[in-house]
Amino acid sequence: MESVRTTVEKRSVSQAVIEAVAEAEGVDTEDLTPPLYDVVNPDALDQLFSATSTAGRTAGKVVFAYRTHEITVSADGLVRVETGQE
């Protein structure tokens, strides 16, 4: 298994996931099918890790499968793509 790690920084969590998967596969983000929204609600994913009115998120993670990968998004802004076997 290979792993790609990235941080959210100044983009949405869902965009960071899309870019990390594309990097792991060596393709353009537009070439990913099915689209991420067929697997997980991108707006909900972004909301889970958005800052609250008083503080940023400090705990928690979401793990889901997308294409042949296991995606882990952590509250610290880390997005990890574990590449499985096709």
TIVEXKE-332775 format. One line per 8 residues: for each residue x, y, z of C-alpha. Coordinates in nm, 4 decimals. Each point is the difference from the previous one (the first is absolute). Example, Ala and Ser with C-alpha at 12.3 -4.5 7.8 and 13.67 -1.06 7.14 Angstrom:
2
1.2300,-0.4500,0.7800; 0.1370,0.3440,-0.0660
end
This chain:
86
0.0000,0.0000,0.0000; 0.1173,0.3471,-0.0837; -0.1031,0.3126,0.1830; -0.0424,0.3635,-0.1028; -0.0295,0.2635,0.2705; -0.1008,0.3619,-0.0366; -0.1364,0.2721,0.2208; -0.3125,0.2024,-0.0551
0.1618,0.3434,0.0489; -0.1978,0.2631,-0.1978; -0.2317,-0.2301,-0.1922; -0.3055,-0.2004,0.0902; 0.0346,-0.3494,0.1408; -0.1846,-0.1462,-0.2977; 0.2344,0.1757,-0.2450; 0.3025,-0.1271,0.1951
-0.1386,-0.3553,-0.0261; -0.0536,0.0315,-0.3756; 0.3506,0.1386,-0.0530; 0.1616,-0.2675,0.2197; -0.1759,-0.2832,-0.1839; 0.0974,0.1472,-0.3369; 0.3610,0.0266,0.1195; -0.0036,-0.3606,0.1223
-0.1234,-0.1157,-0.3401; 0.2096,0.2376,-0.2083; -0.3041,0.1452,-0.1790; -0.1752,0.3373,-0.0286; -0.2758,0.0689,0.2507; -0.2505,0.0200,-0.2873; 0.0786,-0.3612,-0.0936; -0.1271,-0.1484,0.3270
-0.3177,-0.2031,-0.0414; -0.2308,-0.0431,0.1689; -0.0023,0.3539,0.1369; 0.0631,0.0297,0.3729; -0.3625,0.1071,0.0590; -0.1147,-0.3467,-0.1120; 0.1828,-0.1457,0.3020; -0.0204,0.2642,0.2727
-0.1776,0.3327,0.0375; 0.2803,0.2569,-0.0552; -0.1915,0.2793,0.1767; -0.0521,-0.2182,0.3077; 0.3667,-0.1040,-0.0051; 0.1071,0.3655,-0.0153; -0.2379,0.0929,0.2833; 0.1283,-0.2765,0.2270
0.3436,0.1566,0.0036; -0.0832,0.3687,-0.0250; 0.0772,0.2280,0.2915; -0.2788,0.0809,0.2408; -0.0814,0.3560,0.0998; 0.2338,-0.0288,0.2989; 0.2755,-0.2421,-0.1046; 0.1368,-0.2368,-0.2611
-0.0733,-0.3700,0.0062; 0.2544,-0.1842,0.2145; -0.1133,-0.3609,0.0005; -0.1578,-0.2613,-0.2205; 0.0483,-0.1669,-0.3340; -0.2005,-0.1437,-0.2867; 0.0998,-0.3098,-0.1938; -0.1668,-0.1037,-0.3249
0.0709,-0.1927,-0.3185; 0.0355,0.1778,-0.3331; 0.1010,-0.1815,-0.3164; 0.2674,-0.2484,0.1143; 0.1093,0.2108,0.2963; -0.0670,0.0406,0.3681; -0.0254,0.3720,0.0756; 0.0616,0.1312,0.3513
-0.0737,0.3627,0.0825; 0.1132,0.1171,0.3444; -0.1055,0.3082,0.1932; 0.3594,0.1267,-0.0104; -0.0393,0.0516,-0.3770; 0.1840,-0.3138,-0.1114; -0.1421,-0.1913,-0.2961; 0.1462,-0.3468,-0.0517
-0.0632,-0.2167,-0.3047; 0.0904,-0.3652,0.0472; 0.0225,-0.1641,-0.3398; -0.1332,-0.3537,-0.0123; 0.0249,-0.2673,-0.2625; -0.2285,0.0208,-0.3036
end
